[in-house]
Amino acid sequence: MRSARHDVHTEGTSVKVTVRGTAVLAVVGFIGLLLVARYSAHRLEDAMRIHTEWLPPNLQQKITTSDFTFVRVTDAFGFPNGRSWPAHAEIVFTGDSLLLGEGVGVDKTLVNLADESFKDQTIINLDNPGAGLERQRLFFDCYGAALAPSLVVGALYAASDLGNDRAWYGWRKDPLGMEYNEFRLGYGGRTNPPAGELARRFKTRPLYNRVQSVIEPHLWGARRIRHRLHMPDGQEIYFDRKTVKAAKGVLAPDDDDLVALSASLDRFRGQVTAQGAVFAVMLIPSKEEIFAIEQPPPQGAPITRIRPLLDTKGIPYLDLYPVVAVSVKRATPYFQRDIHLNFLRQPGRCRSAHAVGPGGPRRRHHTHHASALRLVAAAQVSEFRSPDRSRTVAP
């Protein structure tokens, strides 16, 4: 009997231990699931934060500056489109604020004018302020890829997009508790601060800047920096000193920014071509690159490195540098102080552009995608020109 009681007691203990162990495992498992869920939520939040640093959706924001007053408009996803979001789009643009319609409105963006030129095709603009090619690629990944486009056009504004990508990489590594736009705007000052407190104090004084604007235009060689210019139509435009210096600067072929740009182009094109679409680039100039430095720009200037890079990779591109340069014959194509183009307010000012692909200009009859590069018509341009301007090809 003692043995039997012992057996029963042992069996009861085993049952209790089993139940207790199961309960402990269940609690531990539940806590583990909570931790995983919390970690996943944080990871999702991080991913969403990385992908969703852009303008608010359904925005109707009045913007007033010394140059213009306009209403900034966004669609339900925070992008500058005046249409409802489609299930499919033949052409997708990505870019920074140069395609946002700053000062001219969403109905006068280059993308919107392209939409008017391609009535039979749906075009969507995934433009966002301060977006270099790497960040543009993420916007396309999140929103453009699902539209299954035939052509994807990434806009490259050399004056700031190289730096924007540097800021983007830095923000992803450590945002310093800032929203991306705040981080980006202060990035240059943090990474290249003035040499010493005295220099910092001087450079933030209006009088110092005024003295610079008087003296530097009369210097010689690389030290000569133009601060403003009277245009043929009587308007005066002002230049950003740092942008002038960057436009006059010389980049080595293996410059870190060019290496990063090359990698971004490869990733973006690979992502686009993987789904059967064509990837192209639109080159947009700053006013400093066109009007503040000698033409042609020095060998090694950013744009003189970017064009051969695109040629080497066989990436077709639409070059708006000659469009803007020619448009000055009709009216000043930029706002007085703001960096953005204003010529889109009056279509018809531009008469020439480069639509370039491997081996020369893209002809309309080559392929559907090449003909889509007629989006040069968005700027009301009447002809394609080869890079050496020696021959003209009707679009």
C-alpha positions in Angstrom: 0.0 0.0 0.0 2.8 2.3 0.8 4.3 1.6 -2.5 1.0 2.2 -4.2 0.4 5.4 -2.3 3.9 6.5 -3.3 3.2 5.7 -6.9 -0.1 7.7 -6.8 1.7 10.6 -5.1 4.5 10.5 -7.6 2.0 10.5 -10.5 0.1 13.4 -9.0 3.3 15.3 -8.6 4.2 14.6 -12.2 0.8 16.0 -13.3 1.2 19.1 -11.2 4.8 19.6 -12.5 3.5 19.1 -16.1 0.7 21.6 -15.6 2.9 24.1 -13.8 5.6 23.7 -16.5 3.1 24.2 -19.3 1.8 27.3 -17.6 5.3 28.7 -17.2 6.0 28.0 -20.8 2.8 29.6 -21.9 3.6 32.8 -19.8 7.2 32.8 -21.2 5.9 32.3 -24.7 3.3 35.0 -24.3 5.9 37.5 -23.0 8.2 36.4 -25.8 5.4 37.1 -28.3 4.8 40.5 -26.8 8.5 41.3 -27.0 8.7 40.1 -30.6 5.5 42.1 -31.5 6.9 45.2 -29.8 10.3 44.7 -31.6 8.5 44.1 -34.9 6.3 47.2 -34.3 9.4 49.2 -33.6 11.1 47.8 -36.7 7.9 48.6 -38.7 7.8 52.0 -37.2 11.5 52.6 -38.1 10.8 51.3 -41.6 7.8 53.5 -42.0 9.7 56.5 -40.6 12.4 55.9 -43.1 9.9 55.6 -45.9 7.4 58.2 -44.9 9.4 61.4 -44.4 7.5 63.4 -46.9 4.8 66.0 -47.2 1.4 65.4 -45.4 -1.4 63.9 -47.5 -4.3 66.1 -48.8 -2.3 69.2 -48.2 -3.6 72.7 -49.1 -0.9 75.0 -47.8 -0.5 78.6 -48.8 3.2 79.5 -49.2 4.3 83.1 -49.4 7.9 84.3 -50.0 9.5 87.4 -51.4 9.4 85.7 -54.8 5.9 84.2 -55.0 2.6 83.2 -53.3 1.1 79.8 -54.3 -0.8 76.9 -52.8 1.1 73.7 -52.2 -1.2 70.7 -52.9 -0.7 67.0 -52.3 -2.8 63.9 -53.0 -4.0 61.3 -50.5 -0.5 59.9 -50.2 1.4 63.2 -49.9 2.6 63.6 -53.4 2.0 66.5 -55.8 -0.6 65.0 -58.1 -3.8 66.7 -59.2 -5.5 63.4 -60.0 -6.9 60.5 -58.0 -4.5 57.7 -57.4 -4.6 55.2 -60.4 -4.3 51.4 -60.3 -1.8 51.7 -63.1 0.5 54.4 -64.5 2.5 54.2 -67.7 5.1 56.8 -66.5 6.3 57.5 -63.0 8.5 60.5 -62.1 10.6 60.7 -59.0 12.5 63.8 -57.9 13.0 66.6 -55.4 11.3 69.9 -55.0 12.3 70.9 -58.6 9.4 68.8 -59.7 7.1 69.8 -56.9 5.8 73.0 -58.5 7.2 75.4 -56.0 6.0 78.9 -56.8 4.0 77.8 -59.9 1.5 75.3 -58.4 0.8 71.6 -58.9 -0.9 72.2 -62.2 2.3 73.8 -63.7 4.9 71.2 -62.6 7.0 69.7 -65.4 5.2 66.4 -64.7 1.8 67.9 -65.0 2.7 69.5 -68.4 4.0 66.1 -69.5 0.7 64.6 -68.5 -1.0 67.2 -70.9 1.4 66.0 -73.7 0.5 62.4 -73.2 -3.2 62.3 -73.0 -3.4 58.6 -73.6 -1.0 57.7 -70.8 -1.2 58.0 -67.0 1.6 59.8 -65.3 2.3 59.9 -61.5 4.7 62.2 -59.7 6.4 60.8 -56.6 8.4 64.0 -56.0 9.4 65.0 -52.5 11.6 67.9 -51.2 15.2 67.0 -50.7 15.0 63.6 -52.3 18.2 62.4 -53.9 18.2 59.3 -56.1 18.6 56.9 -53.2 15.5 58.2 -51.4 13.6 58.5 -54.7 14.3 54.8 -55.2 12.6 54.1 -51.8 9.6 56.1 -52.8 9.3 54.2 -56.0 9.7 50.9 -54.1 6.9 51.8 -51.7 4.4 53.5 -54.2 5.6 53.4 -57.8 6.4 49.7 -58.3 2.8 48.7 -57.7 1.7 50.9 -60.5 3.6 48.7 -63.0 4.9 51.6 -65.1 6.6 51.2 -68.5 9.0 54.1 -67.8 10.5 55.5 -64.6 12.2 58.9 -64.7 14.4 59.9 -61.8 15.2 63.6 -61.6 18.8 64.6 -60.7 19.5 68.1 -59.5 23.2 68.0 -59.2 23.5 71.2 -57.1 22.0 69.5 -54.1 21.0 65.9 -54.7 24.6 64.6 -54.1 24.5 66.2 -50.8 21.0 65.1 -50.1 22.0 61.5 -50.5 24.8 62.1 -48.0 22.4 63.6 -45.6 20.0 60.7 -46.2 22.6 58.1 -45.3 23.6 60.1 -42.2 20.0 60.4 -41.1 19.4 56.7 -41.5 22.5 56.0 -39.4 21.6 58.4 -36.6 18.7 60.9 -37.0 19.8 62.8 -33.8 16.1 63.0 -32.9 15.3 65.1 -35.9 12.8 64.8 -38.7 14.6 64.2 -42.0 14.1 67.7 -43.5 15.4 69.4 -40.4 18.4 67.0 -40.3 19.1 67.6 -44.0 19.0 71.4 -43.8 21.5 71.5 -41.0 23.7 68.6 -42.3 26.3 70.7 -44.1 26.9 73.0 -41.1 27.4 70.0 -38.8 29.8 68.1 -41.1 31.7 71.1 -42.4 31.5 73.7 -39.7 33.4 77.0 -40.0 37.0 76.9 -38.8 36.8 78.3 -35.4 34.3 80.3 -33.4 35.4 83.6 -34.8 34.9 82.5 -38.4 31.4 81.1 -37.5 30.4 84.4 -35.9 31.6 86.4 -39.0 29.9 84.1 -41.5 26.6 84.6 -39.8 26.7 88.4 -39.9 24.8 90.2 -42.7 27.6 92.8 -43.0 30.2 90.1 -43.7 28.0 88.7 -46.4 27.5 92.1 -47.9 31.2 92.7 -48.0 31.7 89.3 -49.7 29.0 90.2 -52.3 30.9 93.4 -53.2 34.5 92.1 -53.3 34.2 88.5 -54.6 32.7 89.3 -58.0 35.9 91.4 -58.8 38.4 88.7 -57.8 40.1 86.5 -60.4 40.3 82.8 -61.1 38.7 80.4 -58.7 38.3 83.1 -56.1 35.9 85.0 -58.2 32.3 84.3 -57.1 29.3 86.0 -58.6 26.6 86.8 -56.2 23.9 88.3 -58.5 23.2 89.0 -62.1 21.1 91.4 -64.1 19.2 89.4 -66.7 18.3 90.4 -70.3 14.6 91.0 -69.3 15.6 93.4 -66.6 15.2 91.0 -63.7 18.0 90.5 -61.2 18.7 87.1 -59.8 20.7 86.2 -56.7 23.0 83.2 -56.3 23.8 81.0 -53.4 27.5 81.4 -52.6 28.0 77.7 -51.6 26.2 76.5 -54.7 28.4 78.7 -56.9 31.5 77.3 -55.3 30.2 73.7 -55.8 29.4 74.5 -59.5 33.0 75.8 -60.0 34.5 72.9 -58.0 36.2 69.9 -59.6 35.3 66.3 -58.6 37.8 63.5 -59.0 36.4 60.5 -61.0 36.5 58.4 -57.8 34.9 61.1 -55.6 32.8 59.6 -52.8 29.7 61.4 -54.0 30.1 60.1 -57.5 30.7 56.5 -56.3 27.6 56.7 -54.2 25.6 58.2 -57.1 26.8 55.3 -59.4 25.7 52.8 -56.8 22.3 54.5 -56.5 21.8 54.5 -60.2 22.6 50.8 -60.4 20.2 50.0 -57.6 17.4 52.2 -59.0 17.8 50.9 -62.6 18.0 47.3 -61.3 14.8 47.6 -59.4 13.0 49.2 -62.3 14.2 46.8 -65.0 13.5 43.8 -62.8 9.8 44.5 -63.4 10.2 45.1 -67.1 10.3 48.9 -67.1 12.8 51.3 -68.5 14.8 53.6 -66.3 15.8 57.1 -67.4 17.2 60.3 -65.7 16.2 63.9 -66.1 19.1 66.4 -65.5 17.9 69.7 -63.9 20.3 72.6 -63.6 20.7 75.2 -60.8 20.8 78.8 -61.8 24.3 79.0 -60.4 25.4 76.3 -62.9 23.9 78.2 -65.9 24.5 81.8 -65.0 27.0 82.2 -62.2 30.0 80.4 -63.7 31.8 80.5 -67.0 30.4 78.3 -69.8 31.2 75.6 -70.6 31.8 74.5 -67.0 35.3 73.4 -66.0 36.2 69.8 -66.7 35.5 67.9 -63.5 32.5 70.0 -62.5 29.7 67.8 -61.2 27.6 67.8 -64.4 30.7 67.0 -66.5 31.1 63.9 -64.4 27.5 62.9 -64.3 26.8 62.9 -68.1 29.7 60.5 -68.9 28.6 58.3 -66.0 25.1 58.0 -67.5 26.6 57.4 -70.9 28.9 54.7 -69.6 26.0 52.9 -67.9 23.8 53.2 -71.0 21.1 55.1 -69.1 19.0 57.4 -71.3 18.7 60.9 -70.0 16.8 64.1 -70.7 19.2 67.1 -70.3 17.4 70.3 -69.3 20.6 72.3 -69.1 20.3 73.6 -72.7 16.6 74.1 -72.2 17.1 76.6 -69.4 20.1 78.3 -71.0 18.1 79.0 -74.2 14.9 80.1 -72.3 16.7 83.2 -71.1 16.2 84.7 -74.5 12.5 85.0 -73.7 12.5 85.6 -70.0 14.5 84.8 -66.8 13.8 81.1 -66.0 14.4 81.3 -62.3 12.9 83.2 -59.4 14.9 86.1 -58.1 16.0 84.5 -54.8 14.3 81.2 -54.7 16.2 78.2 -56.3 13.3 76.9 -58.3 12.4 77.3 -62.0 9.7 79.8 -62.9 9.5 79.3 -66.7 6.9 76.6 -66.3 4.3 79.3 -65.5 4.5 80.3 -69.2 4.9 77.3 -71.5 6.5 77.9 -74.8 9.7 79.7 -73.6 11.9 76.7 -74.3 13.0 75.7 -77.7 15.7 73.0 -77.4 16.7 70.2 -75.2 18.9 67.1 -75.2 17.1 63.7 -75.0 20.1 61.5 -75.0 20.5 57.8 -74.9 23.5 55.4 -75.6 25.0 56.4 -78.9 23.2 59.7 -79.3 19.7 61.2 -79.2 16.7 59.0 -78.6 14.4 58.9 -81.7 10.7 58.6 -81.2 10.3 55.6 -83.5 12.9 53.4 -81.8 10.7 52.1 -79.0 7.7 53.1 -77.0 9.9 53.9 -74.1 12.3 56.0 -76.2 9.3 57.9 -77.5 8.2 58.5 -74.0 11.3 60.5 -73.7 9.4 63.0 -75.8 8.4 64.2 -72.3 10.7 67.0 -73.4 7.5 68.3 -75.0 6.3 68.9 -71.4 8.5 72.0 -71.5 7.0 72.9 -74.9 10.3 72.1 -76.7 10.2 71.6 -80.5 13.3 69.6 -81.2 15.9 67.1 -79.9 19.6 67.9 -80.2 22.6 65.7 -80.0 25.1 66.4 -77.2 27.5 68.3 -79.6 24.6 70.3 -81.0 25.8 69.6 -84.5 22.7 67.9 -85.7 19.0 68.1 -84.9 16.5 65.2 -84.9 12.8 65.9 -85.2 10.9 64.4 -82.3 
